[in-house]
Amino acid sequence: MNHFFFISFCLGIGAASGFLGGLLGIGGGVVIVPALIILLDVMAFLPAEEVTAVAVATSLSCVLFTSLSAAVTQMRAGMVDWVIVQRWAPFLIVGSYLAGWIATALPLVAFRGFIGLFLLFVAFVMLTSWKPGPHHRGPGRLSSALLGVGGGVVSGIAGIGGGNVVVPTLIYFNTPVHRATATSSTLGVPIALAGCLGYVSVGYGKDLGSGMIGYIYLPGFLTIMAAAVALAPFGVWVAHRVKAQPLRRIFGILLVLVSTRMLYTATSVSP
């Protein structure tokens, strides 16, 4: 029964992340990480202090393949800003790889609290129509390095491919939104790959049970990916037929509820 429940729940997580990703253009990690944390908390087959890292690492492994699919599409469309990719990618990779080591060294309350606050930020973006000032221009090399490392660390700790960090940053510097999204999808591949390698490295040799590669839980990854790939095209199909803004706001409200629960669980964990 537990096995059936786990597979069913992961299929639901994958379906939701794929559909919402196609519908709203959001990174699947925003859905996968909090849902997996809830599921793993309930299943209780992992040490409580390892649940968050497993959820984040498994999410990054899923995001790697969804980002790759999106990136290929954007490259074919000629929408990627390769100057930004070349300037930011090395620093995003460094930050994302280090994230696994940083996250697992944090107290659990700080790790989950960070994810909860990040989800609140994404909710704010979804619920508002914020636009940058016209005077903002692209960052220089030093600023790109700092933003890249910082963005990689945030993405790796939160378990996302970087879209919810990179896109608002590029839009802040007045990159057209479609080009920002395309460039972010391309950058999401090295971000997720480096993040996965970081969590595999830091989890190597730990006895976390069967089905684990470092902190990545393979049964969860495979099940979520199968459902996400199946539902993403349907999300895209619906997106072309409905207005996105009301749906973004509904999802933003849902994220407020999820982030509130995440912050609650962060304050409730035993020291």
Backbone as numpy.savetxt, mean C-alpha at the origin, in Angstrom:
# Nx Ny Nz CAx CAy CAz Cx Cy Cz
-12.51 -25.84 9.23 -13.35 -24.63 9.23 -12.48 -23.37 9.23
-11.41 -23.38 10.06 -10.53 -22.22 10.11 -9.87 -21.98 8.76
-9.46 -23.08 8.10 -8.82 -22.96 6.80 -9.80 -22.37 5.78
-11.04 -22.87 5.78 -12.06 -22.37 4.86 -12.35 -20.89 5.14
-12.44 -20.52 6.42 -12.69 -19.13 6.79 -11.57 -18.23 6.30
-10.33 -18.66 6.48 -9.18 -17.86 6.08 -9.17 -17.62 4.57
-9.36 -18.70 3.80 -9.36 -18.58 2.34 -10.50 -17.68 1.87
-11.68 -17.85 2.46 -12.84 -17.04 2.07 -12.60 -15.56 2.36
-12.03 -15.28 3.53 -11.77 -13.90 3.91 -10.72 -13.28 2.99
-9.69 -14.05 2.67 -8.64 -13.54 1.77 -9.19 -13.29 0.37
-10.09 -14.15 -0.08 -10.73 -13.90 -1.37 -11.52 -12.59 -1.33
-12.18 -12.35 -0.21 -12.91 -11.09 -0.06 -11.98 -9.89 -0.04
-10.86 -10.02 0.65 -9.88 -8.93 0.68 -9.36 -8.64 -0.73
-9.02 -9.70 -1.44 -8.51 -9.53 -2.79 -9.54 -8.92 -3.72
-10.77 -9.39 -3.62 -11.83 -8.86 -4.47 -12.05 -7.37 -4.20
-12.08 -7.01 -2.92 -12.28 -5.60 -2.56 -11.12 -4.73 -3.02
-9.89 -5.20 -2.82 -8.73 -4.40 -3.22 -8.64 -4.26 -4.73
-8.93 -5.34 -5.46 -8.90 -5.27 -6.91 -9.98 -4.38 -7.47
-11.20 -4.54 -6.95 -12.32 -3.73 -7.44 -12.10 -2.25 -7.14
-11.75 -1.93 -5.89 -11.56 -0.53 -5.52 -10.34 0.07 -6.22
-9.32 -0.76 -6.45 -8.17 -0.27 -7.19 -8.54 0.13 -8.60
-9.32 -0.72 -9.27 -9.77 -0.40 -10.61 -10.76 0.75 -10.64
-11.60 0.84 -9.62 -12.65 1.86 -9.58 -12.12 3.24 -9.23
-11.27 3.30 -8.19 -10.84 4.59 -7.65 -9.37 4.88 -7.90
-8.63 3.93 -8.44 -7.22 4.16 -8.69 -6.37 4.19 -7.44
-6.82 3.54 -6.38 -6.07 3.54 -5.12 -5.19 2.30 -5.05
-4.16 2.36 -4.23 -3.30 1.20 -4.03 -4.02 0.14 -3.21
-3.86 -1.11 -3.59 -4.54 -2.19 -2.88 -4.11 -2.33 -1.44
-2.90 -1.86 -1.10 -2.42 -1.98 0.27 -3.28 -1.28 1.29
-3.95 -0.21 0.87 -4.84 0.53 1.77 -5.97 -0.36 2.26
-6.37 -1.31 1.42 -7.42 -2.27 1.79 -6.81 -3.50 2.46
-5.73 -4.01 1.87 -5.18 -5.30 2.29 -4.62 -5.26 3.70
-3.84 -4.22 4.04 -3.16 -4.19 5.33 -4.13 -4.22 6.51
-5.08 -3.29 6.62 -5.97 -3.35 7.80 -6.83 -4.60 7.83
-7.27 -5.06 6.65 -8.11 -6.27 6.62 -7.31 -7.50 7.06
-6.07 -7.61 6.60 -5.24 -8.74 7.01 -4.91 -8.70 8.49
-4.68 -7.51 9.02 -4.40 -7.40 10.45 -5.60 -7.90 11.26
-6.80 -7.50 10.86 -8.01 -7.96 11.55 -8.11 -9.49 11.46
-7.90 -10.03 10.23 -8.02 -11.47 10.02 -6.99 -12.24 10.85
-5.75 -11.80 10.81 -4.69 -12.51 11.53 -4.85 -12.39 13.05
-5.37 -11.26 13.49 -5.68 -11.12 14.92 -6.72 -12.15 15.35
-7.76 -12.32 14.51 -8.84 -13.26 14.84 -8.35 -14.70 14.77
-7.57 -15.01 13.73 -7.11 -16.40 13.55 -6.11 -16.82 14.61
-5.29 -15.90 15.05 -4.36 -16.11 16.17 -3.42 -17.31 15.98
-2.97 -17.53 14.74 -2.01 -18.62 14.54 -0.58 -18.09 14.44
-0.43 -16.76 14.56 0.88 -16.13 14.59 1.09 -15.45 15.93
2.34 -15.29 16.37 2.58 -14.49 17.56 2.01 -13.08 17.37
1.33 -12.56 18.37 0.64 -11.28 18.23 1.57 -10.16 17.78
2.82 -10.21 18.24 3.75 -9.13 17.90 4.24 -9.20 16.45
3.95 -10.32 15.75 4.40 -10.48 14.36 3.29 -10.23 13.34
2.05 -10.10 13.81 0.90 -10.01 12.91 1.01 -8.81 11.97
1.35 -7.65 12.50 1.37 -6.43 11.69 2.42 -6.52 10.60
3.60 -7.01 10.93 4.66 -7.13 9.93 4.28 -8.13 8.84
3.63 -9.23 9.21 3.19 -10.22 8.22 2.15 -9.61 7.29
1.21 -8.85 7.85 0.18 -8.21 7.03 0.80 -7.22 6.05
1.74 -6.42 6.51 2.37 -5.41 5.66 3.21 -6.08 4.57
4.01 -7.08 4.94 4.86 -7.75 3.96 4.03 -8.48 2.91
2.97 -9.15 3.33 2.10 -9.86 2.40 1.40 -8.88 1.47
1.01 -7.73 2.01 0.40 -6.69 1.18 1.37 -6.21 0.11
2.61 -5.95 0.49 3.61 -5.47 -0.48 3.84 -6.49 -1.59
3.80 -7.78 -1.26 3.99 -8.79 -2.30 2.83 -8.77 -3.29
1.62 -8.48 -2.82 0.47 -8.35 -3.72 0.59 -7.08 -4.56
0.96 -5.98 -3.91 1.06 -4.69 -4.59 2.12 -4.74 -5.68
3.17 -5.53 -5.48 4.23 -5.64 -6.49 3.64 -6.04 -7.84
2.77 -7.04 -7.85 2.24 -7.55 -9.12 1.15 -6.64 -9.69
0.33 -6.06 -8.83 -0.68 -5.12 -9.34 -0.01 -3.86 -9.89
1.06 -3.40 -9.25 1.79 -2.23 -9.74 2.45 -2.53 -11.08
2.98 -3.74 -11.21 3.63 -4.13 -12.46 2.65 -4.12 -13.62
1.46 -4.64 -13.39 0.43 -4.65 -14.42 0.04 -3.23 -14.82
-0.16 -2.37 -13.81 -0.54 -0.98 -14.09 0.59 -0.24 -14.80
1.83 -0.51 -14.39 2.98 0.18 -14.97 3.13 -0.14 -16.46
2.96 -1.41 -16.82 3.07 -1.80 -18.22 2.04 -1.06 -19.06
0.81 -0.96 -18.54 -0.25 -0.25 -19.25 0.10 1.23 -19.43
0.61 1.85 -18.36 0.95 3.28 -18.42 2.14 3.53 -19.35
3.10 2.61 -19.36 4.24 2.77 -20.27 3.79 2.71 -21.72
2.92 1.78 -22.01 2.41 1.66 -23.39 1.65 2.90 -23.81
1.00 3.55 -22.85 0.25 4.77 -23.15 1.15 6.00 -23.24
2.43 5.84 -22.88 3.38 6.96 -22.96 3.14 8.05 -21.93
2.57 7.68 -20.78 2.20 8.69 -19.77 3.24 8.83 -18.66
4.28 8.00 -18.64 5.25 8.00 -17.53 6.27 9.12 -17.70
6.53 9.86 -16.64 7.58 10.88 -16.64 8.88 10.20 -16.21
9.71 9.83 -17.17 10.91 9.05 -16.88 11.98 9.86 -16.15
11.95 11.17 -16.28 12.90 12.01 -15.53 12.65 11.84 -14.03
11.38 11.88 -13.63 11.04 11.70 -12.22 11.38 10.29 -11.77
11.09 9.29 -12.61 11.39 7.90 -12.26 12.89 7.73 -12.00
13.72 8.23 -12.91 15.17 8.08 -12.76 15.69 8.83 -11.55
15.09 9.97 -11.24 15.57 10.78 -10.13 15.13 10.22 -8.78
13.92 9.66 -8.72 13.36 9.23 -7.44 13.60 7.76 -7.11
13.63 6.90 -8.14 13.63 5.45 -7.91 14.74 4.97 -6.97
16.01 5.38 -7.15 17.05 4.85 -6.26 16.78 5.15 -4.79
16.27 6.33 -4.50 16.05 6.73 -3.11 14.80 6.06 -2.55
13.77 5.88 -3.38 12.59 5.15 -2.94 12.94 3.70 -2.61
13.82 3.10 -3.40 14.23 1.73 -3.17 14.96 1.60 -1.83
15.88 2.53 -1.58 16.61 2.50 -0.30 15.64 2.63 0.87
14.76 3.61 0.80 13.81 3.82 1.90 12.88 2.65 2.11
12.38 2.08 1.01 11.44 0.96 1.13 12.13 -0.28 1.69
13.37 -0.54 1.28 14.09 -1.70 1.82 14.34 -1.54 3.32
14.72 -0.33 3.74 14.99 -0.10 5.15 13.73 -0.17 6.00
12.57 0.03 5.36 11.31 0.09 6.11 11.06 -1.18 6.91
11.38 -2.35 6.32 11.15 -3.61 7.04 11.95 -3.69 8.32
13.18 -3.23 8.29 14.03 -3.24 9.47 13.54 -2.21 10.49
13.12 -1.05 10.00 12.62 0.00 10.90 11.31 -0.43 11.55
10.38 -0.94 10.72 9.04 -1.29 11.22 9.09 -2.37 12.28
9.90 -3.42 12.05 9.95 -4.53 13.01 10.72 -4.16 14.28
11.46 -3.05 14.22 12.16 -2.59 15.43 11.29 -1.64 16.26
10.20 -1.15 15.65 9.32 -0.23 16.36 8.49 -0.98 17.40
8.12 -0.31 18.49 7.11 -0.90 19.39 5.81 -1.12 18.61
5.08 -2.16 18.95 3.87 -2.49 18.21 2.88 -1.33 18.20
2.78 -0.61 19.29 1.86 0.53 19.35 2.25 1.59 18.33
3.55 1.79 18.12 4.01 2.78 17.15 3.78 2.28 15.72
4.03 0.99 15.48 3.85 0.39 14.15 2.40 0.51 13.72
1.48 0.04 14.55 0.06 0.10 14.19 -0.45 1.54 14.21
0.06 2.34 15.12 -0.36 3.74 15.17 0.03 4.48 13.90
1.21 4.19 13.37 1.66 4.81 12.13 0.71 4.45 11.00
0.35 3.16 10.90 -0.56 2.74 9.83 -1.91 3.42 9.98
-2.42 3.50 11.21 -3.69 4.16 11.44 -3.67 5.62 11.03
-2.61 6.34 11.37 -2.49 7.75 10.98 -2.35 7.90 9.47
-1.62 6.98 8.85 -1.48 7.04 7.40 -2.83 6.85 6.72
-3.63 5.90 7.21 -4.96 5.69 6.63 -5.84 6.92 6.80
-5.67 7.63 7.91 -6.40 8.89 8.09 -6.00 9.91 7.04
-4.70 9.96 6.72 -4.23 10.87 5.67 -4.87 10.53 4.33
-4.91 9.23 3.99 -5.53 8.83 2.73 -7.00 9.19 2.73
-7.67 9.01 3.87 -9.09 9.39 3.98 -9.27 10.88 3.72
-8.36 11.70 4.25 -8.43 13.15 4.03 -8.33 13.46 2.54
-7.40 12.80 1.85 -7.25 13.02 0.42 -8.52 12.62 -0.32
-9.13 11.51 0.10 -10.35 11.03 -0.55 -11.54 11.96 -0.31
-11.59 12.55 0.88 -12.78 13.33 1.27 -12.71 14.79 0.85
-11.55 15.26 0.44 -11.40 16.67 0.09 -11.08 16.83 -1.38
-11.14 18.05 -1.84 -10.78 18.37 -3.22 -9.57 19.29 -3.22
-8.58 18.92 -2.39 -7.39 19.74 -2.26 -6.65 19.87 -3.58
-6.18 21.07 -3.89 -5.39 21.31 -5.08 -4.17 22.14 -4.69
-3.03 21.90 -5.35 -1.81 22.62 -4.99 -1.82 24.06 -5.49
-1.00 24.87 -4.87 -0.83 26.24 -5.36 -0.06 26.24 -6.66
-0.35 27.17 -7.57 0.29 27.16 -8.88 1.77 27.49 -8.85
2.27 28.02 -7.71 3.68 28.42 -7.64 4.61 27.25 -7.32
4.07 26.09 -6.95 4.93 24.96 -6.60 5.56 24.37 -7.84
6.86 24.14 -7.79 7.58 23.55 -8.91 8.26 22.27 -8.45
8.72 21.46 -9.41 9.32 20.18 -9.10 10.53 20.31 -8.20
10.78 19.32 -7.34 11.90 19.37 -6.41 13.23 19.19 -7.11
14.29 19.73 -6.51 15.64 19.54 -7.04 16.17 18.18 -6.64
17.47 17.97 -6.90 18.05 16.65 -6.64 18.08 16.31 -5.14
18.49 17.28 -4.32 18.54 17.01 -2.88 17.15 16.77 -2.32
16.20 17.61 -2.72 14.82 17.43 -2.27 14.25 16.10 -2.74
14.60 15.72 -3.98 14.12 14.44 -4.51 14.68 13.28 -3.69
15.95 13.40 -3.29 16.57 12.34 -2.48 15.86 12.20 -1.14
15.62 13.33 -0.48 14.96 13.29 0.83 13.53 12.79 0.71
12.81 13.30 -0.30 11.43 12.85 -0.50 11.38 11.38 -0.88
12.36 10.93 -1.68 12.39 9.54 -2.10 12.62 8.59 -0.95
13.64 8.85 -0.14 13.92 7.98 1.01 12.74 8.00 1.98
12.23 9.20 2.28 11.10 9.31 3.19 9.86 8.62 2.66
9.59 8.81 1.36 8.43 8.16 0.76 8.56 6.65 0.74
9.79 6.16 0.51 10.02 4.72 0.53 9.80 4.12 1.90
10.29 4.81 2.93 10.10 4.33 4.30 8.62 4.29 4.66
7.91 5.38 4.35 6.47 5.43 4.65 5.73 4.31 3.92
6.04 4.14 2.63 5.37 3.11 1.83 5.64 1.72 2.38
6.90 1.46 2.78 7.25 0.15 3.29 6.64 -0.15 4.64
6.54 0.86 5.49 5.93 0.64 6.81 4.42 0.47 6.68
3.81 1.23 5.76 2.36 1.16 5.60 1.92 0.00 4.73
2.85 -0.64 3.99 2.51 -1.78 3.18 1.83 -1.45 1.87
2.20 -0.30 1.27 1.59 0.13 0.02 2.66 0.22 -1.05
2.24 0.42 -2.28 3.19 0.55 -3.37 3.69 1.96 -3.58
3.19 2.88 -2.81 3.67 4.25 -2.90 2.70 5.23 -3.53
1.63 4.73 -4.16 0.72 5.62 -4.86 0.10 6.67 -3.97
-0.23 6.30 -2.75 -0.87 7.25 -1.84 0.13 8.23 -1.24
1.41 8.03 -1.51 2.45 8.98 -1.10 2.96 9.75 -2.30
3.29 9.02 -3.37 3.92 9.64 -4.54 2.94 10.53 -5.30
1.71 10.06 -5.50 0.75 10.86 -6.28 0.47 12.22 -5.65
0.10 12.28 -4.34 -0.11 13.61 -3.75 1.14 14.49 -3.80
2.34 13.88 -3.65 3.57 14.66 -3.70 3.77 15.25 -5.08
3.59 14.44 -6.12 3.76 14.94 -7.48 2.70 15.99 -7.84
1.48 15.77 -7.38 0.42 16.75 -7.63 0.73 18.06 -6.91
1.31 17.97 -5.71 1.72 19.16 -4.96 2.68 20.01 -5.79
3.55 19.33 -6.57 4.49 20.05 -7.42 3.92 20.27 -8.83
2.58 20.22 -8.92 1.85 20.56 -10.14 2.17 19.66 -11.32
2.45 18.40 -11.05 2.49 17.40 -12.11 1.05 17.07 -12.48
0.68 17.07 -13.77 -0.70 16.73 -14.15 -1.10 15.38 -13.55
-2.35 15.29 -13.11 -2.77 14.15 -12.31 -2.60 12.83 -13.05
-2.91 12.78 -14.35 -2.78 11.52 -15.08 -1.31 11.11 -15.20
-0.42 12.09 -15.39 1.00 11.78 -15.46 1.53 11.37 -14.08
1.01 12.01 -13.03 1.42 11.65 -11.66 1.01 10.22 -11.35
-0.20 9.84 -11.73 -0.68 8.48 -11.48 0.14 7.46 -12.26
0.43 7.76 -13.53 1.21 6.84 -14.36 2.63 6.68 -13.81
3.24 7.78 -13.41 4.60 7.74 -12.88 4.63 7.00 -11.56
3.62 7.22 -10.73 3.52 6.53 -9.45 3.38 5.03 -9.63
2.58 4.61 -10.62 2.42 3.17 -10.89 3.76 2.54 -11.25
4.55 3.25 -12.04 5.86 2.74 -12.45 6.81 2.68 -11.26
6.81 3.72 -10.43 7.65 3.73 -9.24 7.20 2.70 -8.22
5.92 2.31 -8.27 5.39 1.34 -7.32 6.05 -0.02 -7.43
6.57 -0.35 -8.61 7.21 -1.67 -8.80 8.49 -1.78 -7.97
9.47 -0.86 -8.13 10.67 -0.98 -7.30 10.40 -0.74 -5.82
9.42 0.10 -5.50 9.09 0.33 -4.09 8.62 -0.98 -3.44
7.66 -1.64 -4.08 7.11 -2.88 -3.52 8.15 -4.00 -3.50
8.96 -4.10 -4.57 9.97 -5.14 -4.62 11.00 -4.96 -3.51
11.49 -3.72 -3.36 12.48 -3.46 -2.30 11.88 -3.69 -0.92
10.61 -3.30 -0.75 9.95 -3.52 0.52 9.81 -5.01 0.84
9.44 -5.80 -0.17 9.33 -7.26 0.02 10.68 -7.84 0.43
11.74 -7.44 -0.27 13.07 -7.95 0.04 13.49 -7.57 1.46
13.11 -6.37 1.88 13.43 -5.94 3.23 12.76 -6.81 4.28
11.46 -7.09 4.09 10.74 -7.92 5.06 11.17 -9.39 4.99
11.57 -9.85 3.81 12.11 -11.21 3.71 13.44 -11.29 4.46
14.28 -10.28 4.28 15.60 -10.27 4.92 15.49 -10.23 6.44
14.66 -9.33 6.96 14.57 -9.18 8.40 13.87 -10.37 9.05
13.00 -11.05 8.27 12.29 -12.20 8.82 12.98 -13.53 8.57
14.10 -13.49 7.84 14.81 -14.73 7.51 15.31 -15.41 8.78
15.02 -16.70 8.90 15.49 -17.46 10.05 14.54 -17.46 11.23
13.49 -16.61 11.18 12.52 -16.61 12.28 11.53 -17.76 12.10
11.16 -18.39 13.18 10.21 -19.50 13.14 8.79 -18.95 13.23
8.23 -18.62 12.05 6.89 -18.06 12.00 5.85 -19.08 11.53
6.30 -20.31 11.32 5.37 -21.35 10.89 5.53 -21.66 9.41
4.71 -22.58 8.91 4.79 -23.00 7.51 4.17 -21.95 6.59
4.58 -22.00 5.34 4.01 -21.10 4.34 4.59 -19.70 4.36
5.68 -19.49 5.10 6.25 -18.15 5.23 7.56 -18.04 4.45
7.74 -16.92 3.76 9.04 -16.53 3.22 9.39 -15.22 3.91
10.26 -15.28 4.91 10.45 -14.11 5.75 9.13 -13.78 6.43
8.66 -12.55 6.23 7.38 -12.15 6.80 6.22 -12.29 5.81
6.48 -12.76 4.61 5.42 -12.89 3.62 4.71 -14.23 3.80
3.38 -14.19 3.95 2.59 -15.41 4.13 2.03 -15.82 2.77
2.61 -16.86 2.18 2.31 -17.25 0.81 0.83 -17.61 0.56
0.17 -18.40 1.43 -1.24 -18.70 1.16 -2.10 -17.43 1.07
-1.84 -16.47 1.95 -2.58 -15.21 1.89 -2.29 -14.45 0.62
-1.02 -14.37 0.25 -0.61 -13.66 -0.96 -1.27 -14.24 -2.20
-1.21 -15.57 -2.36 -1.74 -16.21 -3.56 -3.25 -16.04 -3.67
-3.94 -16.18 -2.55 -5.40 -16.07 -2.56 -5.85 -14.65 -2.85
-5.23 -13.69 -2.19 -5.59 -12.28 -2.40 -5.31 -11.87 -3.83
-4.14 -12.27 -4.36 -3.76 -11.90 -5.72 -4.75 -12.45 -6.74
-5.17 -13.70 -6.57 -6.09 -14.31 -7.53 -7.39 -13.52 -7.61
-7.94 -13.14 -6.47 -9.20 -12.40 -6.46 -9.00 -10.97 -6.95
-7.90 -10.34 -6.60 -7.64 -8.95 -7.02 -7.52 -8.85 -8.53
-6.78 -9.78 -9.13 -6.60 -9.77 -10.58 -7.94 -10.00 -11.29
-8.78 -10.84 -10.70 -10.08 -11.13 -11.31 -11.03 -9.95 -11.26
-10.99 -9.19 -10.16 -11.97 -8.11 -9.96 -11.51 -6.74 -10.44
-10.22 -6.53 -10.63 -9.74 -5.21 -11.05 -10.36 -4.74 -12.36
-10.45 -5.59 -13.39 -11.08 -5.13 -14.64 -12.53 -4.70 -14.46
-13.24 -5.38 -13.56 -14.63 -4.99 -13.30 -14.68 -3.60 -12.66
-13.74 -3.33 -11.75 -13.67 -2.00 -11.15 -13.44 -0.91 -12.19
-12.55 -1.20 -13.14 -12.29 -0.25 -14.22 -13.54 -0.05 -15.06
-14.25 -1.14 -15.35 -15.49 -1.07 -16.15 -16.53 -0.19 -15.46
-16.70 -0.37 -14.15 -17.66 0.43 -13.40 -17.22 1.89 -13.36
-15.90 2.12 -13.24 -15.38 3.49 -13.15 -15.73 4.32 -14.37
-15.85 3.68 -15.52 -16.17 4.39 -16.76 -17.66 4.69 -16.88
-18.46 4.20 -15.92 -19.90 4.34 -16.02 -20.55 5.06 -14.84
-19.78 5.39 -13.83 -20.33 6.09 -12.67 -19.42 7.26 -12.32
-19.96 8.21 -11.56 -19.16 9.33 -11.09 -18.28 8.87 -9.94
-17.01 9.22 -10.02 -16.05 8.71 -9.04 -16.09 9.47 -7.71
-16.40 10.77 -7.74 -16.27 11.58 -6.52 -17.14 11.09 -5.37
-18.43 10.79 -5.58 -19.22 10.25 -4.45 -18.65 8.95 -3.90
-18.14 8.10 -4.79 -17.55 6.84 -4.34 -16.27 7.07 -3.55
-15.47 8.04 -3.98 -14.25 8.37 -3.24 -14.60 8.82 -1.83
-15.67 9.59 -1.69 -16.06 10.08 -0.37 -16.59 8.96 0.52
-17.34 8.05 -0.07 -17.81 6.89 0.71 -16.63 6.08 1.19
-15.67 5.85 0.30 -14.49 5.09 0.69 -13.68 5.86 1.73
-13.64 7.19 1.61 -12.94 8.00 2.60 -13.55 7.84 3.99
-14.88 7.83 4.06 -15.56 7.63 5.35 -15.25 6.25 5.91
-15.24 5.24 5.02 -14.89 3.89 5.46 -13.47 3.85 6.01
-12.55 4.57 5.37 -11.17 4.60 5.84 -11.06 5.28 7.20
-11.88 6.29 7.45 -11.88 6.93 8.76 -12.24 5.90 9.83
-13.26 5.09 9.55 -13.67 4.06 10.51 -12.57 3.02 10.71
-11.96 2.59 9.60 -10.90 1.58 9.68 -9.69 2.13 10.44
-9.29 3.36 10.13 -8.13 3.95 10.79 -8.39 4.17 12.27
-9.64 4.52 12.61 -10.00 4.69 14.02 -9.84 3.37 14.76
-10.30 2.28 14.12 -10.14 0.97 14.75 -8.66 0.61 14.88
-7.88 0.93 13.85 -6.46 0.62 13.90 -5.77 1.37 15.04
-6.12 2.63 15.20 -5.53 3.42 16.29 -5.99 2.89 17.64
-7.23 2.41 17.71 -7.73 1.83 18.96 -6.95 0.57 19.32
-6.74 -0.31 18.31 -6.00 -1.54 18.58 -4.55 -1.22 18.94
-4.01 -0.13 18.36 -2.63 0.26 18.69 -2.51 0.64 20.14
-3.49 1.36 20.66 -3.44 1.80 22.06 -3.83 0.68 23.02
-4.42 -0.42 22.45 -4.86 -1.50 23.30 -3.87 -2.64 23.42
-2.80 -2.60 22.59 -1.84 -3.71 22.64 -1.05 -3.66 23.93
-0.66 -4.84 24.36 0.13 -4.92 25.59 1.53 -4.42 25.34
2.13 -3.67 26.26 3.48 -3.19 26.05 4.49 -4.33 26.08
